[in-house]
Amino acid sequence: MEELKKTCLYDKHIACGGKIVEFGGFLMPIEYVGITEEHQAVRNNVGLFDVSHMGEVLVTGADASCYLDYMVTSSITTAPCAKMTYGVMLYENGCCVDDLMMYKYSDDKVLVICNASNTDKDFEYFLKNKGKFDVKIENLSDKYAQLALQGPNAINIMAKICDKEVSDLKLFDFKEMKVNGKAMLVSRSGYTGEDGFEIYGSPHEINELFDLFVNKYKVQLCGLGCRDTLRFEANMPLYGHEINNDINPVEACLNYAICYDKEFIGRSALLKYKENQTRKLVGLELIDRGIARGGYELCDLDTSEVIGYITTGYMIPKTDSSRVDKPVALGYVKINYAQIGKEIGVIIRGRVIKAKIRDKKFMKKKYVK
């Protein structure tokens, strides 16, 4: 059995009372003081996440942007420099290898951020499809550690510890700047629906920054539990739930990340699927009492036919930005059921609970544009 990995902050998580679980091959904190309290801290103030388990693959060389155009659904050649670009890497059948965030420094240098559980697989897939492209592909995951500072008060804290006008960063901008006196990479986005920042540095630098956030600025530490409730409420997909190697980005409603005006692996399969789509990711709101959890089956209320399944479901902690006051979920249904207001059933421990199809806008996002 492969030994589980630890981030450079593992010992600090233990010392700070983090409850540790396995995630993506890593031992990570699921919560510190409670998922609801941590969720509300991010929505109302600020929270700190260790995301050092994410993978970093650096692509350099004369063909770097053209190569990534071939590898992912989004256009990297036309993307502006110093901007993050979201895209999906596909198999030939159009299903998802992984969803990625690309940091384009220049046409010949792009840093690719991978999901933790997929980093080794992604790296091998990049190498396998290198072909004749003039590129160098390096897995630098062990050299990077990463923190995510999320919430409406994140900008106020960052402004105190950065040497440049961090407020000049717009949504999806990134820049190298000094943070706590050390040169680091800072980007402005957020997997929570809130304004926030990702900070990349060496393990030593990130350890020092973690201590600064916790000891001086008293930032609430947050675990994977509230990271999941936050990203779900903001309608962000999670690999292994809304996307995986059996799901394509069309049915996952990721069309905004697909550029059909170029060639990429899986393009032909996606075009064929678009002509005869069979299922779709939808939002659900429970009418009867219950909470829909990932993996629960969905059914037709009249015939009991299984028509899909839940990918993620919660009773979202109440905050000012929440647009729901009932248990909600994301799930895949057969395409003929994907109509707003359509009532279907969720099978919960052998009982059929009534639910209705709704939009996936569970909250009003608060990004700074």
Secondary structure, DSSP 8 states (H G I E B T S, - for coil): ----EE-TTHHHHHHTT-EEEEETTEEEEEESS-HHHHHHHHHHS-EEEE-TTSEEEEEESTTHHHHHHHHBSS-SSSS-TTEEEEEEEE-TTS-EEEEEEEEEEETTEEEEEE-GGGHHHHHHHHHHT-TT---EEEE-GGG-EEEEEESTTHHHHHHHHBSS-GGG--TTBEEEEEETTEEEEEEE--TTSB-EEEEEE-HHHHHHHHHIIIIIS--EE--HHHHHHHHHHTT---BTTTB-TT--TTTTT-GGG--TTS--TTHHHHHHHHHT--EEEEEEEESSS----TT-EEE-TTT--EEEEEEEEE-----TTB--SS-EEEEEEEGGG--TT-EEEEEETTEEEEEEEE-S--B--B---
